[in-house]
């Protein structure tokens, strides 16, 4: 089954509806923030899919929407942890360096070999965005290491998000092609969002 733009938007809208239902059931402010983050992600999905047609620079604006969503997810994660943030920094260093290295390696492997016509400025912005997703993943892994299994879904979701966006950007650079690329992106993106939303719902008692 071909994943059309309408089907993508149906899936993304369904994820937002799921997040809203969990937020209403939990009555948790952080679950509402997670629903907002998912809603902003749906806006990003719409822009990347080409909606609305009157908007220019959809790729940049879509990336900005996802950037805002990740900032919300990071803030929610740290609030849910509820302990000293500075105390996390020493343990955060190693995961951060790992995702920083993966971001640099991604650029070397895919952008340098691509032929998409991406300007240096756009590549820099795309790399900064991917690093932001990496920071989200590093923070989630760090909190999971400190707080235990309650944050496993948050860590898994952030890592899957990094993988999904890495493949998406590789396709935008013109390096990765094929009829299965879109399927790979969405088969990592949808579980990523589900893990993030559900993970916040399951740890809501921490910040209730």
C-alpha positions as YAML, in Angstrom:
chain: A
units: angstrom
residues:
- id: 1
  name: UNK
  ca: [0.00, 0.00, 0.00]
- id: 2
  name: UNK
  ca: [1.41, 3.33, -1.08]
- id: 3
  name: UNK
  ca: [1.79, 5.88, 1.70]
- id: 4
  name: UNK
  ca: [0.14, 8.94, 0.14]
- id: 5
  name: UNK
  ca: [0.18, 12.44, 1.60]
- id: 6
  name: UNK
  ca: [-3.41, 12.04, 2.79]
- id: 7
  name: UNK
  ca: [-2.57, 8.79, 4.54]
- id: 8
  name: UNK
  ca: [0.44, 10.40, 6.19]
- id: 9
  name: UNK
  ca: [-1.75, 13.21, 7.50]
- id: 10
  name: UNK
  ca: [-4.37, 10.72, 8.70]
- id: 11
  name: UNK
  ca: [-1.70, 8.84, 10.66]
- id: 12
  name: UNK
  ca: [-0.24, 12.04, 12.10]
- id: 13
  name: UNK
  ca: [-3.68, 13.36, 13.02]
- id: 14
  name: UNK
  ca: [-4.48, 10.04, 14.67]
- id: 15
  name: UNK
  ca: [-1.34, 10.33, 16.80]
- id: 16
  name: UNK
  ca: [-2.40, 13.80, 17.92]
- id: 17
  name: UNK
  ca: [-5.89, 12.54, 18.77]
- id: 18
  name: UNK
  ca: [-4.33, 9.70, 20.78]
- id: 19
  name: UNK
  ca: [-2.16, 12.18, 22.68]
- id: 20
  name: UNK
  ca: [-5.17, 14.39, 23.43]
- id: 21
  name: UNK
  ca: [-7.18, 11.41, 24.73]
- id: 22
  name: UNK
  ca: [-4.35, 10.41, 27.07]
- id: 23
  name: UNK
  ca: [-4.02, 14.00, 28.26]
- id: 24
  name: UNK
  ca: [-7.74, 14.23, 29.04]
- id: 25
  name: UNK
  ca: [-7.70, 10.88, 30.84]
- id: 26
  name: UNK
  ca: [-4.66, 11.78, 32.92]
- id: 27
  name: UNK
  ca: [-5.53, 15.44, 33.55]
- id: 28
  name: UNK
  ca: [-1.79, 15.98, 33.74]
- id: 29
  name: UNK
  ca: [-0.31, 19.26, 32.58]
- id: 30
  name: UNK
  ca: [2.70, 17.47, 31.12]
- id: 31
  name: UNK
  ca: [0.46, 15.14, 29.13]
- id: 32
  name: UNK
  ca: [-1.23, 18.23, 27.73]
- id: 33
  name: UNK
  ca: [2.23, 19.52, 26.80]
- id: 34
  name: UNK
  ca: [2.95, 16.21, 25.10]
- id: 35
  name: UNK
  ca: [-0.30, 16.54, 23.15]
- id: 36
  name: UNK
  ca: [0.75, 20.05, 22.16]
- id: 37
  name: UNK
  ca: [4.14, 18.72, 21.02]
- id: 38
  name: UNK
  ca: [2.39, 16.05, 18.94]
- id: 39
  name: UNK
  ca: [0.07, 18.69, 17.49]
- id: 40
  name: UNK
  ca: [3.05, 20.80, 16.48]
- id: 41
  name: UNK
  ca: [4.60, 17.68, 14.96]
- id: 42
  name: UNK
  ca: [1.45, 17.21, 12.89]
- id: 43
  name: UNK
  ca: [1.86, 20.79, 11.69]
- id: 44
  name: UNK
  ca: [5.41, 19.88, 10.70]
- id: 45
  name: UNK
  ca: [4.15, 16.78, 8.89]
- id: 46
  name: UNK
  ca: [1.65, 18.90, 6.98]
- id: 47
  name: UNK
  ca: [4.33, 21.38, 5.90]
- id: 48
  name: UNK
  ca: [6.70, 18.61, 4.80]
- id: 49
  name: UNK
  ca: [3.83, 17.02, 2.87]
- id: 50
  name: UNK
  ca: [3.25, 20.29, 1.01]
- id: 51
  name: UNK
  ca: [0.26, 21.71, 2.89]
- id: 52
  name: UNK
  ca: [-0.90, 24.43, 2.64]
- id: 53
  name: UNK
  ca: [0.23, 25.22, -0.88]
- id: 54
  name: UNK
  ca: [0.44, 28.97, -0.24]
- id: 55
  name: UNK
  ca: [3.25, 28.59, 2.33]
- id: 56
  name: UNK
  ca: [6.81, 29.04, 1.06]
- id: 57
  name: UNK
  ca: [9.95, 27.33, 2.39]
- id: 58
  name: UNK
  ca: [7.91, 24.41, 3.73]
- id: 59
  name: UNK
  ca: [11.00, 22.34, 4.52]
- id: 60
  name: UNK
  ca: [12.47, 25.04, 6.76]
- id: 61
  name: UNK
  ca: [9.16, 25.81, 8.47]
- id: 62
  name: UNK
  ca: [8.42, 22.12, 8.91]
- id: 63
  name: UNK
  ca: [11.81, 21.65, 10.54]
- id: 64
  name: UNK
  ca: [11.11, 24.62, 12.85]
- id: 65
  name: UNK
  ca: [7.83, 23.00, 13.90]
- id: 66
  name: UNK
  ca: [9.61, 19.76, 14.77]
- id: 67
  name: UNK
  ca: [12.35, 21.73, 16.54]
- id: 68
  name: UNK
  ca: [9.69, 23.33, 18.76]
- id: 69
  name: UNK
  ca: [8.12, 19.92, 19.38]
- id: 70
  name: UNK
  ca: [11.44, 18.47, 20.53]
- id: 71
  name: UNK
  ca: [12.05, 21.39, 22.87]
- id: 72
  name: UNK
  ca: [8.64, 20.70, 24.44]
- id: 73
  name: UNK
  ca: [9.42, 17.00, 24.74]
- id: 74
  name: UNK
  ca: [12.80, 17.73, 26.36]
- id: 75
  name: UNK
  ca: [11.26, 20.14, 28.87]
- id: 76
  name: UNK
  ca: [8.53, 17.64, 29.72]
- id: 77
  name: UNK
  ca: [11.10, 14.88, 30.20]
- id: 78
  name: UNK
  ca: [13.21, 16.97, 32.56]
- id: 79
  name: UNK
  ca: [10.20, 18.16, 34.56]
- id: 80
  name: UNK
  ca: [9.00, 14.58, 34.90]
- id: 81
  name: UNK
  ca: [12.41, 13.56, 36.22]
- id: 82
  name: UNK
  ca: [11.90, 16.10, 38.96]
- id: 83
  name: UNK
  ca: [15.40, 15.99, 40.41]
- id: 84
  name: UNK
  ca: [18.54, 18.09, 40.14]
- id: 85
  name: UNK
  ca: [19.23, 18.77, 36.47]
- id: 86
  name: UNK
  ca: [22.90, 19.77, 37.05]
- id: 87
  name: UNK
  ca: [23.45, 16.37, 38.67]
- id: 88
  name: UNK
  ca: [22.54, 14.77, 35.32]
- id: 89
  name: UNK
  ca: [25.18, 16.65, 33.35]
- id: 90
  name: UNK
  ca: [28.16, 14.31, 34.02]
- id: 91
  name: UNK
  ca: [26.11, 11.31, 32.88]
- id: 92
  name: UNK
  ca: [24.68, 13.29, 29.96]
- id: 93
  name: UNK
  ca: [28.13, 13.98, 28.52]
- id: 94
  name: UNK
  ca: [28.78, 10.54, 27.01]
- id: 95
  name: UNK
  ca: [25.37, 10.14, 25.27]
- id: 96
  name: UNK
  ca: [25.66, 13.72, 24.01]
- id: 97
  name: UNK
  ca: [29.11, 13.10, 22.52]
- id: 98
  name: UNK
  ca: [27.79, 9.92, 20.90]
- id: 99
  name: UNK
  ca: [24.87, 11.67, 19.18]
- id: 100
  name: UNK
  ca: [27.10, 14.61, 18.26]
- id: 101
  name: UNK
  ca: [29.47, 12.16, 16.56]
- id: 102
  name: UNK
  ca: [26.55, 10.48, 14.79]
- id: 103
  name: UNK
  ca: [25.33, 13.88, 13.54]
- id: 104
  name: UNK
  ca: [28.77, 14.77, 12.18]
- id: 105
  name: UNK
  ca: [29.15, 11.31, 10.63]
- id: 106
  name: UNK
  ca: [25.71, 11.64, 9.05]
- id: 107
  name: UNK
  ca: [26.76, 14.87, 7.34]
- id: 108
  name: UNK
  ca: [30.03, 13.38, 6.12]
- id: 109
  name: UNK
  ca: [28.38, 10.24, 4.76]
- id: 110
  name: UNK
  ca: [25.25, 11.69, 3.20]
- id: 111
  name: UNK
  ca: [25.49, 15.44, 2.55]
- id: 112
  name: UNK
  ca: [28.99, 15.33, 1.07]
- id: 113
  name: UNK
  ca: [27.87, 12.65, -1.40]
- id: 114
  name: UNK
  ca: [24.45, 14.10, -2.20]
- id: 115
  name: UNK
  ca: [23.33, 16.11, -5.20]
- id: 116
  name: UNK
  ca: [20.20, 17.81, -3.90]
- id: 117
  name: UNK
  ca: [21.51, 21.36, -4.28]
- id: 118
  name: UNK
  ca: [21.28, 22.00, -0.54]
- id: 119
  name: UNK
  ca: [23.12, 25.20, 0.31]
- id: 120
  name: UNK
  ca: [25.70, 25.27, 3.08]
- id: 121
  name: UNK
  ca: [23.29, 27.33, 5.17]
- id: 122
  name: UNK
  ca: [20.47, 24.80, 4.80]
- id: 123
  name: UNK
  ca: [22.85, 21.95, 5.59]
- id: 124
  name: UNK
  ca: [24.01, 23.75, 8.74]
- id: 125
  name: UNK
  ca: [20.41, 24.30, 9.84]
- id: 126
  name: UNK
  ca: [19.52, 20.67, 9.08]
- id: 127
  name: UNK
  ca: [22.52, 19.44, 11.07]
- id: 128
  name: UNK
  ca: [21.60, 21.70, 14.00]
- id: 129
  name: UNK
  ca: [18.09, 20.28, 13.92]
- id: 130
  name: UNK
  ca: [19.38, 16.69, 13.86]
- id: 131
  name: UNK
  ca: [21.70, 17.51, 16.76]
- id: 132
  name: UNK
  ca: [18.68, 18.84, 18.69]
- id: 133
  name: UNK
  ca: [16.96, 15.50, 18.17]
- id: 134
  name: UNK
  ca: [20.20, 13.88, 19.34]
- id: 135
  name: UNK
  ca: [20.18, 16.05, 22.48]
- id: 136
  name: UNK
  ca: [16.62, 14.88, 23.12]
- id: 137
  name: UNK
  ca: [17.75, 11.26, 22.73]
- id: 138
  name: UNK
  ca: [20.82, 11.80, 24.93]
- id: 139
  name: UNK
  ca: [18.69, 13.41, 27.65]
- id: 140
  name: UNK
  ca: [16.15, 10.58, 27.50]
- id: 141
  name: UNK
  ca: [18.87, 7.92, 27.71]
- id: 142
  name: UNK
  ca: [20.46, 9.76, 30.66]
- id: 143
  name: UNK
  ca: [17.17, 10.01, 32.56]
- id: 144
  name: UNK
  ca: [16.46, 6.34, 31.83]
- id: 145
  name: UNK
  ca: [19.88, 5.44, 33.22]
- id: 146
  name: UNK
  ca: [19.15, 7.37, 36.40]
- id: 147
  name: UNK
  ca: [15.45, 6.72, 36.96]
- id: 148
  name: UNK
  ca: [14.99, 3.23, 35.54]
- id: 149
  name: UNK
  ca: [12.44, 1.41, 33.44]
- id: 150
  name: UNK
  ca: [9.70, 4.02, 33.75]
- id: 151
  name: UNK
  ca: [11.59, 6.07, 31.18]
- id: 152
  name: UNK
  ca: [12.42, 3.24, 28.78]
- id: 153
  name: UNK
  ca: [9.69, 4.30, 26.34]
- id: 154
  name: UNK
  ca: [10.88, 7.91, 26.36]
- id: 155
  name: UNK
  ca: [14.43, 6.80, 25.57]
- id: 156
  name: UNK
  ca: [13.31, 4.39, 22.85]
- id: 157
  name: UNK
  ca: [11.06, 7.02, 21.29]
- id: 158
  name: UNK
  ca: [13.78, 9.66, 21.15]
- id: 159
  name: UNK
  ca: [16.28, 7.22, 19.61]
- id: 160
  name: UNK
  ca: [13.75, 6.13, 16.98]
- id: 161
  name: UNK
  ca: [13.04, 9.79, 16.23]
- id: 162
  name: UNK
  ca: [16.74, 10.40, 15.61]
- id: 163
  name: UNK
  ca: [16.88, 7.42, 13.26]
- id: 164
  name: UNK
  ca: [13.76, 8.52, 11.39]
- id: 165
  name: UNK
  ca: [15.01, 12.07, 10.88]
- id: 166
  name: UNK
  ca: [18.48, 10.85, 9.89]
- id: 167
  name: UNK
  ca: [16.92, 8.81, 7.08]
- id: 168
  name: UNK
  ca: [14.64, 11.70, 6.12]
- id: 169
  name: UNK
  ca: [17.55, 14.13, 5.81]
- id: 170
  name: UNK
  ca: [19.63, 11.59, 3.88]
- id: 171
  name: UNK
  ca: [16.78, 11.42, 1.38]
- id: 172
  name: UNK
  ca: [16.55, 15.21, 1.22]
- id: 173
  name: UNK
  ca: [20.28, 15.35, 0.48]
- id: 174
  name: UNK
  ca: [19.66, 13.06, -2.48]
- id: 175
  name: UNK
  ca: [21.91, 10.29, -1.20]
- id: 176
  name: UNK
  ca: [19.32, 7.73, -0.11]
- id: 177
  name: UNK
  ca: [16.71, 6.74, -2.66]
- id: 178
  name: UNK
  ca: [14.27, 3.91, -3.21]
- id: 179
  name: UNK
  ca: [10.61, 3.08, -2.90]
- id: 180
  name: UNK
  ca: [11.04, 1.79, 0.65]
- id: 181
  name: UNK
  ca: [12.65, 4.92, 2.11]
- id: 182
  name: UNK
  ca: [9.33, 6.56, 2.98]
- id: 183
  name: UNK
  ca: [8.18, 3.35, 4.65]
- id: 184
  name: UNK
  ca: [11.37, 3.22, 6.75]
- id: 185
  name: UNK
  ca: [10.88, 6.84, 7.82]
- id: 186
  name: UNK
  ca: [7.29, 6.30, 8.91]
- id: 187
  name: UNK
  ca: [7.90, 2.87, 10.44]
- id: 188
  name: UNK
  ca: [10.35, 4.55, 12.81]
- id: 189
  name: UNK
  ca: [8.53, 7.89, 13.18]
- id: 190
  name: UNK
  ca: [5.14, 6.50, 14.25]
- id: 191
  name: UNK
  ca: [6.54, 4.17, 16.97]
- id: 192
  name: UNK
  ca: [8.77, 7.05, 18.10]
- id: 193
  name: UNK
  ca: [5.80, 9.33, 18.70]
- id: 194
  name: UNK
  ca: [3.79, 6.54, 20.32]
- id: 195
  name: UNK
  ca: [6.67, 5.78, 22.70]
- id: 196
  name: UNK
  ca: [7.12, 9.45, 23.62]
- id: 197
  name: UNK
  ca: [3.42, 10.07, 24.21]
- id: 198
  name: UNK
  ca: [2.84, 6.84, 26.13]
- id: 199
  name: UNK
  ca: [6.05, 7.23, 28.10]
- id: 200
  name: UNK
  ca: [4.95, 10.63, 29.39]
- id: 201
  name: UNK
  ca: [1.50, 9.24, 30.24]
- id: 202
  name: UNK
  ca: [2.99, 6.36, 32.24]
- id: 203
  name: UNK
  ca: [5.29, 8.65, 34.26]
- id: 204
  name: UNK
  ca: [2.65, 11.34, 34.82]
- id: 205
  name: UNK
  ca: [2.36, 10.51, 38.54]
- id: 206
  name: UNK
  ca: [5.79, 12.05, 39.01]
- id: 207
  name: UNK
  ca: [4.51, 15.51, 38.13]
- id: 208
  name: UNK
  ca: [0.81, 15.18, 38.94]
...
